[in-house]
């Protein structure tokens, strides 16, 4: 790693798992159980391949060719979908589930958006390369000859399209192209070294990612706005203890979905970070929460508009 680029300048912070705080945050991500389960399994295989070998010996002895195919996938997972759908929160907390599942310690390195640099020639390439150098160095320390990892590292790239935009874009600057090349080389280096490390990319603009990056993804997981069942679960879990009638909850589910010509409903974050606090603050400090008033607030609130992808 370039000595001029210390980790403090590359990563927003370092998060270590297991830890009760991210565990609690992960548990609060309702409606994403399938995503949690699948992502924890994928990451578990990428950072601790010894676990898959143990499974195969128990259930499918002799399936070495199959195991090799599974384990040769690049250590990259892309989380793609609408704003407020839980991608970043899941990416920042899933490491706790993987750490507990694999019984290892895991460090998350969230790449700072400042890694894009100031546009000086070679700067972004150097910063991205340094981030992968640091990830590789830390992961090498955790690699075990037995195949079971002593620990693992996850590199998180939020708003990934800012760093890995398609090189096919006509307006793309040379420096940006060089940065994408550096990113692809970093993924390939981690794959070749077969170290206990994985990369999670989050993006609202899957189509904007470079095709070579998408081809390298072991998995591309799609995130959507909550459907009626998921909205009901989020609202019921938090409002039912307040004594709201089922008819009021039904009306809230309807108010937070598609209606009156609006083709999109509330995001998860619209419900948990805007609507529910608004309902509480409206009643505080002198009144209890009342169903009819909560419905009025929901009907008056506009959900976050879907992200509109611009054509390349």
C-alpha positions as CSV (number, residue, x, y, z in Angstrom):
1,X,0.0,0.0,0.0
2,X,1.2,3.5,-0.8
3,X,2.6,5.0,2.4
4,X,1.1,8.4,1.4
5,X,-2.5,6.9,1.6
6,X,-3.1,5.7,5.2
7,X,-6.3,3.8,6.0
8,X,-7.9,6.8,7.7
9,X,-8.0,8.6,4.3
10,X,-9.3,5.6,2.5
11,X,-12.1,4.4,4.8
12,X,-14.9,6.2,6.6
13,X,-14.4,4.0,9.6
14,X,-13.7,0.4,10.4
15,X,-16.5,-1.8,11.8
16,X,-15.7,-5.0,13.6
17,X,-18.0,-8.0,14.0
18,X,-19.5,-9.7,15.8
19,X,-20.9,-6.7,17.8
20,X,-24.3,-6.2,19.4
21,X,-24.9,-2.8,17.8
22,X,-24.9,-4.0,14.1
23,X,-26.6,-7.2,15.2
24,X,-29.5,-5.1,16.6
25,X,-29.6,-2.9,13.4
26,X,-29.7,-6.0,11.2
27,X,-32.6,-7.5,13.2
28,X,-34.6,-4.2,12.6
29,X,-34.3,-4.7,8.9
30,X,-37.7,-6.2,8.4
31,X,-39.0,-7.5,5.1
32,X,-35.5,-8.5,3.9
33,X,-35.2,-11.9,5.4
34,X,-34.5,-13.6,2.0
35,X,-31.8,-11.0,1.3
36,X,-30.2,-11.5,4.7
37,X,-30.1,-15.3,4.4
38,X,-28.8,-15.3,0.8
39,X,-26.2,-12.6,1.4
40,X,-24.9,-14.2,4.6
41,X,-24.5,-17.6,2.8
42,X,-22.8,-16.0,-0.2
43,X,-20.4,-14.0,1.9
44,X,-19.7,-17.0,4.1
45,X,-18.6,-19.0,1.2
46,X,-16.4,-16.2,-0.2
47,X,-14.6,-15.4,3.0
48,X,-14.5,-18.8,4.6
49,X,-14.3,-21.5,1.8
50,X,-13.4,-24.1,4.4
51,X,-17.0,-24.2,5.5
52,X,-18.2,-25.3,2.1
53,X,-15.5,-28.0,2.1
54,X,-16.8,-29.4,5.4
55,X,-20.4,-29.4,4.1
56,X,-19.3,-31.3,1.0
57,X,-17.4,-33.9,3.0
58,X,-20.5,-34.5,5.0
59,X,-23.2,-34.5,2.3
60,X,-21.4,-34.9,-1.1
61,X,-18.0,-36.5,-0.9
62,X,-16.2,-36.5,-4.2
63,X,-17.9,-33.3,-5.5
64,X,-14.5,-31.5,-5.8
65,X,-15.2,-30.2,-9.3
66,X,-18.5,-28.6,-8.2
67,X,-16.8,-27.0,-5.1
68,X,-14.1,-25.6,-7.3
69,X,-16.6,-24.0,-9.6
70,X,-18.5,-22.4,-6.7
71,X,-15.3,-21.2,-5.0
72,X,-13.8,-19.7,-8.1
73,X,-16.4,-17.0,-8.3
74,X,-15.0,-13.5,-7.9
75,X,-15.4,-12.2,-4.3
76,X,-17.9,-9.5,-5.4
77,X,-21.6,-9.0,-4.5
78,X,-23.6,-6.1,-6.0
79,X,-26.7,-4.8,-4.1
80,X,-28.8,-2.8,-6.5
81,X,-32.2,-1.1,-6.3
82,X,-34.2,1.9,-5.4
83,X,-33.3,4.5,-2.9
84,X,-34.3,3.7,0.7
85,X,-34.7,0.0,0.1
86,X,-32.2,-1.1,2.8
87,X,-29.1,-1.8,0.6
88,X,-26.6,0.2,2.6
89,X,-28.0,-0.7,6.0
90,X,-27.8,-4.4,5.1
91,X,-24.3,-4.0,3.7
92,X,-23.1,-2.4,6.9
93,X,-24.7,-4.9,9.3
94,X,-24.6,-8.3,7.4
95,X,-21.0,-8.9,8.5
96,X,-22.3,-9.5,12.0
97,X,-24.5,-12.4,10.8
98,X,-21.6,-13.8,8.7
99,X,-19.2,-13.5,11.7
100,X,-21.5,-15.5,13.9
101,X,-22.4,-18.0,11.2
102,X,-18.8,-18.8,10.4
103,X,-17.5,-18.2,14.0
104,X,-14.8,-15.8,12.9
105,X,-14.0,-12.1,13.4
106,X,-14.7,-9.8,10.4
107,X,-13.7,-6.2,9.7
108,X,-15.7,-4.0,7.4
109,X,-13.8,-1.3,5.4
110,X,-16.3,1.2,4.0
111,X,-14.5,3.0,1.1
112,X,-14.8,6.8,1.5
113,X,-16.3,8.6,-1.4
114,X,-13.4,11.0,-1.1
115,X,-11.5,8.1,-2.7
116,X,-12.6,9.6,-6.0
117,X,-9.9,12.2,-5.4
118,X,-9.7,15.7,-6.7
119,X,-9.4,14.8,-10.4
120,X,-5.6,15.1,-10.5
121,X,-3.9,12.7,-12.9
122,X,-3.5,9.3,-11.4
123,X,-5.0,10.2,-8.0
124,X,-8.2,8.2,-8.2
125,X,-6.3,5.2,-9.5
126,X,-3.8,5.4,-6.7
127,X,-6.5,5.7,-4.0
128,X,-8.5,2.8,-5.3
129,X,-5.4,0.7,-5.7
130,X,-4.4,1.6,-2.1
131,X,-7.8,0.5,-0.8
132,X,-7.4,-2.9,-2.4
133,X,-3.7,-3.1,-1.3
134,X,-4.9,-2.6,2.3
135,X,-7.7,-5.1,2.0
136,X,-5.4,-7.7,0.4
137,X,-2.7,-7.1,3.1
138,X,-5.2,-7.5,6.0
139,X,-6.8,-10.6,4.4
140,X,-3.5,-12.3,3.8
141,X,-2.9,-12.2,7.6
142,X,-6.1,-14.2,8.1
143,X,-5.6,-16.9,5.5
144,X,-5.0,-20.3,6.8
145,X,-3.3,-23.3,5.1
146,X,-6.1,-25.5,6.4
147,X,-8.7,-23.6,4.3
148,X,-10.6,-22.3,7.3
149,X,-10.2,-18.6,7.7
150,X,-8.9,-17.1,10.9
151,X,-10.9,-14.0,10.2
152,X,-12.1,-12.0,7.1
153,X,-12.3,-8.6,5.5
154,X,-15.2,-7.0,3.6
155,X,-14.6,-3.9,1.5
156,X,-17.8,-1.9,1.1
157,X,-18.3,0.5,-1.8
158,X,-21.5,2.5,-1.4
159,X,-22.8,4.6,-4.4
160,X,-20.6,2.3,-6.5
161,X,-21.6,3.9,-9.8
162,X,-19.5,6.9,-8.6
163,X,-16.4,4.7,-8.8
164,X,-17.2,2.0,-11.4
165,X,-19.3,3.8,-14.0
166,X,-19.4,2.2,-17.4
167,X,-16.3,3.0,-19.5
168,X,-18.7,2.9,-22.5
169,X,-20.1,6.4,-21.5
170,X,-19.0,8.8,-24.1
171,X,-18.5,11.7,-21.7
172,X,-16.3,9.7,-19.3
173,X,-13.0,11.3,-18.4
174,X,-9.8,9.5,-18.9
175,X,-9.1,9.6,-15.1
176,X,-12.4,8.0,-14.4
177,X,-11.7,5.2,-16.9
178,X,-8.3,4.6,-15.2
179,X,-10.1,4.4,-11.9
180,X,-12.5,1.7,-13.2
181,X,-9.6,-0.2,-14.5
182,X,-7.9,-0.1,-11.1
183,X,-11.1,-1.3,-9.5
184,X,-11.4,-4.3,-11.9
185,X,-7.7,-5.2,-11.3
186,X,-8.4,-5.1,-7.5
187,X,-11.3,-7.5,-7.8
188,X,-9.2,-9.8,-10.0
189,X,-6.3,-9.7,-7.5
190,X,-8.5,-10.7,-4.6
191,X,-10.0,-13.5,-6.7
192,X,-6.6,-14.8,-7.7
193,X,-5.2,-14.7,-4.2
194,X,-8.2,-16.5,-2.8
195,X,-7.9,-14.7,0.5
196,X,-10.7,-14.3,3.0
197,X,-12.0,-11.1,1.6
198,X,-15.1,-9.9,-0.3
199,X,-16.4,-6.7,-1.8
200,X,-19.9,-5.4,-1.5
201,X,-21.0,-2.7,-3.9
202,X,-24.3,-0.8,-3.4
203,X,-25.8,1.2,-6.3
204,X,-29.1,2.9,-7.3
205,X,-28.0,2.7,-10.9
206,X,-27.2,-0.9,-11.9
207,X,-27.2,0.0,-15.6
208,X,-24.5,2.6,-15.0
209,X,-22.0,0.1,-13.7
210,X,-19.3,-1.0,-16.1
211,X,-20.2,-4.3,-17.8
212,X,-16.9,-5.9,-16.8
213,X,-17.7,-5.1,-13.1
214,X,-21.1,-6.7,-13.4
215,X,-19.7,-9.8,-15.1
216,X,-17.4,-10.3,-12.2
217,X,-20.2,-10.3,-9.6
218,X,-20.8,-13.6,-7.8
219,X,-24.3,-12.3,-7.2
220,X,-26.4,-9.2,-8.1
221,X,-29.1,-8.8,-5.6
222,X,-32.1,-6.7,-6.5
223,X,-33.9,-4.5,-3.9
224,X,-37.4,-3.1,-4.4
225,X,-39.8,-1.0,-2.4
226,X,-41.8,-2.9,0.2
227,X,-45.0,-4.5,-1.0
228,X,-48.3,-4.4,1.0
229,X,-47.3,-7.4,3.1
230,X,-43.9,-5.9,4.0
231,X,-45.4,-2.5,4.7
232,X,-48.0,-4.2,7.0
233,X,-45.3,-6.0,8.9
234,X,-43.2,-2.8,9.5
235,X,-46.3,-0.8,10.6
236,X,-47.9,-3.5,12.6
237,X,-44.7,-4.3,14.5
238,X,-44.4,-0.7,15.7
239,X,-47.9,0.6,15.9
240,X,-49.9,-2.3,17.2
241,X,-48.7,-1.9,20.8
242,X,-50.2,1.6,20.7
243,X,-53.7,0.2,20.4
244,X,-54.5,1.1,16.8
245,X,-57.4,-0.8,15.3
246,X,-56.8,-3.2,12.5
247,X,-58.9,-1.1,10.2
248,X,-56.5,1.8,10.9
249,X,-53.5,-0.3,10.1
250,X,-55.1,-1.5,6.9
251,X,-55.7,2.2,5.9
252,X,-52.0,3.0,6.7
253,X,-50.9,0.1,4.5
254,X,-53.0,1.4,1.7
255,X,-51.9,5.0,2.2
256,X,-48.2,4.1,1.9
257,X,-48.7,2.1,-1.3
258,X,-49.5,3.1,-4.9
259,X,-52.6,5.3,-5.0
260,X,-54.3,8.1,-6.8
261,X,-52.2,7.9,-9.9
262,X,-49.0,7.6,-8.0
263,X,-47.1,4.7,-9.4
264,X,-44.8,4.1,-6.4
265,X,-45.3,3.6,-2.7
266,X,-43.2,4.4,0.3
267,X,-39.7,3.0,0.7
268,X,-38.6,1.3,3.9
269,X,-36.8,4.4,5.0
270,X,-39.8,6.6,4.2
271,X,-41.8,4.5,6.7
272,X,-39.2,4.2,9.4
273,X,-37.4,7.5,9.2
274,X,-40.2,9.9,8.1
275,X,-43.7,8.5,8.6
276,X,-43.4,6.9,12.0
277,X,-41.5,9.7,13.6
278,X,-44.0,12.2,12.1
279,X,-46.9,10.3,13.7
280,X,-45.2,10.3,17.1
281,X,-44.1,13.9,17.0
282,X,-47.6,15.0,16.0
283,X,-49.1,13.5,19.1
284,X,-46.2,14.4,21.5
285,X,-46.3,15.7,24.2
286,X,-50.0,15.9,25.2
287,X,-51.9,13.5,23.0
288,X,-51.8,9.7,22.4
289,X,-51.3,8.5,18.8
290,X,-54.7,8.2,17.2
291,X,-55.4,6.0,14.1
292,X,-57.4,8.6,12.2
293,X,-54.7,11.3,12.6
294,X,-51.9,8.8,11.7
295,X,-53.8,8.0,8.4
296,X,-54.1,11.7,7.6
297,X,-50.4,12.2,8.1
298,X,-49.6,9.2,5.8
299,X,-52.0,10.4,3.1
300,X,-50.4,13.9,3.2
301,X,-46.8,12.7,3.0
302,X,-45.2,12.1,-0.3
303,X,-42.8,9.2,-0.7
304,X,-39.3,9.6,-2.0
305,X,-39.5,9.6,-5.9
306,X,-37.8,6.6,-7.6
307,X,-34.3,7.2,-8.8
308,X,-34.3,7.9,-12.5
309,X,-31.4,6.5,-14.4
310,X,-30.0,8.8,-17.1
311,X,-29.0,7.1,-20.4
312,X,-25.3,6.7,-20.9
